[in-house]
Amino acid sequence: MNWSALQGLISGVNKYSTQFGRVWLSIVFIFRIMVFVVAAEKVWGDDQKDFKCNTAQPGCHNVCYDHFFPVSHIRLWALQLIFVTCPSFLVMMHVQYREDRERKNRLKYGEDCKRLYQNTGKKRGGLWWTYVLTLVFKMAVDATFVYLLYHIYEGYDFPSLVKCSQAPCPNLVDCFISRPTEKRIFTIFMVVSSLVCIILCLIETLYLVGKRCVKMGRRVQSSRKMQMTASMMNVRNPNMLVMESNSEKRSNNETISPAPSYSVAMSKT
């Protein structure tokens, strides 16, 4: 496994994530991928070989093992981790797409042209929808695999003894599972870590949606305030015009010279 390449991908995803997304990524990498690679594979490595049944009937051992373990836990968790981690790379691809558009725009119109995006990594527009949809998809994948694990194995417990009557077994035979306690602990650990990741994705989704709603509410309030101020200005303008016209009339009346008095008129005659 190329850990340097994996570290580069994780650091790229971590760059465009929120605080909740960084915590989710840490849990997935440390408590799920590392435990899966280092410990879980070794626990289930000799599963079929150490599954023993108290019969020598040919084929009974394989049929009983397939009945109780139709899908290996390791392969199921591997599919789960692949489906959970891949959507996070869609955010990186979307940001790279924005950066490529920005680069082509500068090459076409020059370095001083208007930018298409103020910040290519800021979650606005299509990138916001991409990020939220990846969160919903990750929650759905984790919930689906937790349910499948419970449905296929009828719970998360590992009994040390199981009874099998599948053909070609001659009768009801006893079969023994290797390391049942250790497998039970790892199964519960992986299920709990999946549930924690679901809760973190749900919190992050609510955080992003709530933040978006707050911004939209502020925009609506600011637009209403602008409309109210504009309407108040429109109401004040006619009154100001009336007042100005009255003041102009008064000034015109004051500028007209007064009529001559009677004595002055008689002296002139």
Secondary structure, DSSP 8 states (H G I E B T S, - for coil): --HHHHHHHHHHHHHT--HHHHHHHHIIIIIIIIHIIIIIHHHSTTTTTT-EES---TTHHHHHHHHH-SS-HHHHHHHHHHHHHHHHHHHHHHHHHHHHHHHHHHHHH-TTS--S-S-TTS--THHHHHHHHHHHHHHHHHHHHHHHHHHHHTSS---SEEEE--TT-SS-EEEE-SSHHHHHHHHHHHHHHHHHHHHHHHHHHHHHHHHHHHHHHHHHHHHHHHHHHHHHHHHHHHHHHHHHHHHHHHHHHHHS-----HHHHHHH-
